[in-house]
Amino acid sequence: MKFRRIRDLREDNDKFQKEVANILGISQQYYSEYEIGKRSIPIEHLITLAKFYNTSIDYLVELTDEIEPYNNHRQK
């Protein structure tokens, strides 16, 4: 699966692959393989990316077009 949105968000935020890779604790080459769809992204990295870009995992994997993160308030 190609993760187009992680590339788009990275570019929109003027970040290099190396910078995002450092946040994830991986090499630039490894991260590059996420963007081109050569490697699947572990859930831990999706969570980190969603927090970093202030969006949802659903947005990252194109399950929604809503870039805003979900509301974290839970009803009791």
C-alpha positions as CSV (number, residue, x, y, z in Angstrom):
1,M,0.0,0.0,0.0
2,K,1.4,3.4,-1.0
3,F,1.1,6.0,1.8
4,R,0.7,9.1,-0.3
5,R,-0.5,11.2,2.6
6,I,2.6,10.8,4.8
7,R,4.6,12.1,1.9
8,D,2.2,15.0,1.3
9,L,2.1,15.9,5.0
10,R,5.9,15.7,5.2
11,E,6.3,18.0,2.2
12,D,3.6,20.4,3.4
13,N,5.4,20.7,6.7
14,D,8.8,21.3,4.9
15,K,10.4,18.2,6.4
16,F,12.9,15.9,4.9
17,Q,12.6,12.2,5.0
18,K,15.6,12.0,7.3
19,E,13.9,14.3,9.9
20,V,10.7,12.2,10.0
21,A,12.8,9.0,10.1
22,N,14.7,10.3,13.1
23,I,11.4,11.0,14.9
24,L,10.4,7.3,14.2
25,G,13.9,6.0,15.2
26,I,14.5,4.5,11.8
27,S,16.8,5.1,8.8
28,Q,15.8,7.5,5.9
29,Q,15.9,4.5,3.5
30,Y,13.5,2.6,5.7
31,Y,11.1,5.6,5.9
32,S,11.3,6.1,2.2
33,E,10.0,2.5,1.7
34,Y,6.9,3.5,3.7
35,E,6.2,6.4,1.4
36,I,6.5,4.4,-1.8
37,G,4.6,1.4,-0.4
38,K,7.4,-1.0,-0.4
39,R,7.1,-1.6,3.3
40,S,4.0,-1.6,5.7
41,I,4.0,0.9,8.5
42,P,3.7,-0.6,12.0
43,I,0.8,0.8,14.1
44,E,3.3,2.4,16.5
45,H,4.7,4.5,13.7
46,L,1.3,5.4,12.5
47,I,0.4,6.7,16.0
48,T,3.6,8.7,16.2
49,L,3.0,10.2,12.7
50,A,-0.7,11.0,13.5
51,K,0.4,12.8,16.7
52,F,3.3,14.6,15.0
53,Y,1.1,15.9,12.2
54,N,-1.9,16.4,14.5
55,T,-4.3,14.3,12.4
56,S,-5.8,10.8,12.7
57,I,-4.5,7.4,11.5
58,D,-7.6,7.2,9.4
59,Y,-6.5,10.3,7.5
60,L,-3.0,8.9,7.0
61,V,-4.3,5.7,5.5
62,E,-7.0,7.4,3.5
63,L,-10.0,6.1,5.3
64,T,-11.2,9.7,5.7
65,D,-10.6,13.0,4.0
66,E,-11.0,14.9,7.3
67,I,-7.6,16.0,8.3
68,E,-8.6,17.2,11.7
69,P,-8.0,14.7,14.5
70,Y,-10.8,13.1,16.3
71,N,-12.2,14.7,19.5
72,N,-10.6,12.9,22.5
73,H,-13.5,13.7,24.9
74,R,-15.2,10.6,25.9
75,Q,-18.8,10.5,27.1
76,K,-19.5,9.1,30.5
